[in-house]
């Protein structure tokens, strides 16, 4: 396989037809040297079909179809396994949501943070981080969950539950994806603790 780029973004989707084309367009425009992998859980709204059409137009777009909704954690694991199996290898793997809670304009900063590191997090809890269009109860839940996780696991990371991350190939290989138990919300915490 002839490929120009060594960075790929993994984006799980379920019923994101309203967002996905705009998100992909912004990524392609802002990051002309990134590939994109959509992991679609058989979205009833046609997200997967739309991405199929886009992937025929742009070779930088890949899609992994899953037969049913099986959880965010397993979507990322399947996406990461796909990425790690590619040759030539991708050296940087970014994960992000499809709903614009992680904005493409910050992808460059996220990638730069891993130039001499194996892992970086685009955090809501650092200067410049924000909660866009979140209700106060969701913000409080996130804040409380992060406090509890940091206390229980003794982590010094401010954002243990965030899903806007960049990994080196080396760290994804090292965390043994096949042994991760968490399927949903706890997936982010388990992966973080293994990366650290």
N, C-alpha and C positions, 0 to 999 in steps of 0.2 A: 504494500500500500504506500503510495507516494503522498506525503503530507508535509505541509510547510510549518505547522505550528506545534509548540510543545505545551500549550496551556489549553485546558478544556473546562467548561462550566457544566456542572450536572444540575439539572432542574427537574424535580419531580412535579408531575401535574395530575390533577383530577378536577375536571370541569373548570378549566381556565381558558376557554375559548375567547372570552372577552379581553383577556390580558396578553395572551401568549404571542400573538403576531407583533403587537406593539413592543413587547419586551425583547423579542428576538431582533426586531429591527433596530432598536436602540443599542443592543449589544453589538450587532454587526457594524453599526456606524461608529460607536465609541471605542470598540476594541477590534480593530481589523486583523489582529493576530491571535484571536481566540477561536477555538471551536466550541460548539454547543451540543450537549447531549440532553435530550428531553426523555424522561422516564415516565411514560403515561400509563396510568392504571385503568385502561379501557374506559375513558371518560365518556359518559352518555351524551354529553353536549357536543362531541365531535372534535375535541382538542387534538386527539391523536391523528385524525384524518387531516386536519388543517396542517399539522406539523409534517405529515407525510408529503403534502403538496409543497410546503416550503423547502423540505429537504431535497426535493427534485430540482428546485431552482438554485439552491445554494449548497455546495458540497461541504461547507463548514457546519452544517446542521445534521445531526444524527438523531435517530429516535429508537428507543427501546420500548417495545409494546409489552405490557404485562396484562394477563388475562382478567384480573380483578383488582379491586382496591384491597391492598394488603398491608397498608401502614407506611408511614413516612420512613421509618428506619430501614425496612426491607427495600424500599424504592432506592434509597441512597446506597445501600449495600450492593444491590444489583447493578446500579449505575457505576459505582466504584470498581466492581469486578470487571465490568465491560471495559472501562477505561484502562485498568491495569493489564488487560489482556492484549491491548493494541500494540502493534509493532510498525513503525518505530514508536517508542514509548512516549507518553505524555509525562512531563516532569512536574507540572503544577496542575492541581485539580481543585477547582473552586466549587463550592456548593452554595446555592441560593434558592430562594422561593420565587414562585411565578407571579405573585400578587403585588409586586412593586414595594413590598415591605423592605426589600433589599434593592436599592436603586443602582442601576448599571453605572451611574457616574462615579461610584466609589470602587469599582472593580480594579482600577489601576492602583489605587492606594492599598487595597487589600493584597494585590500581587506584590507590590514593592515591599510590603512588610515581611514577605517571606524570602527576600533575596538572600539573606544570610541566616534564615531560620527555617524550620521545617513545618511551621504551623502558624496561622494568624487568624484573628477573629475580628470581624467588623462589628463593633460593640455599640449597644444603645446606652451604655453606662460610662462612657468616657466623654471628655470635652468634644463637642461636635456631633455626638450621637443623639438620636431622637426617636420618639415614638410617633409616627405619623398616622393620624386618623384612628388611634386606639382609644377606646373608652377607658375611663379612670379605673374601673374594676379590673380590666385586663392588665393595665399598667401595674396596679397594686399586686395582682396575682404573680406577674413576672418578677417584680422586685422581691416579693416575699420568697418565692421559689428559689431565686438566686441566693438570697441570704441563707436560707436553710441548707442548700446544697453546699455552699462555701463552708458553712459551719460543720456539717456532718462529714464532708470529705476532706476538710482541711485545705481547700483549694484557694489560691490567691488570685485567681482569675475573676474579674468583675462580672463577666457575662457568661455564665455556665450553660445557659439554655439557648443562646442565640444560634441561628442557623446560617449565618453569612460567614463562611470560612474558606480559607485556602490551605491546602495540604501539599507538602512535597510528596512525590511518588514514594520516597523512602519511608516516610512516616505511615502512609496508608498500607504499605506492605508489612510494616512492623506491627500494626495493631491487631492483626489476625481477624479480618472481617468475618470469617466463617464462625467465629466463636462469640460474636456479639449477640446478647440475649434480648436487649430492649428493641421493641418494634415501633413504638410511638414516640411520645414526648420525651421519654427518658433516654432515647437514642442519643440525643445531642450530649447529654451528661456523660453517658458511658464512653462515647467516642472521645470526648474531651479528657476524661480521666486517663484513658489509655494513651492518648497522645502525650500527655504530660509525663 
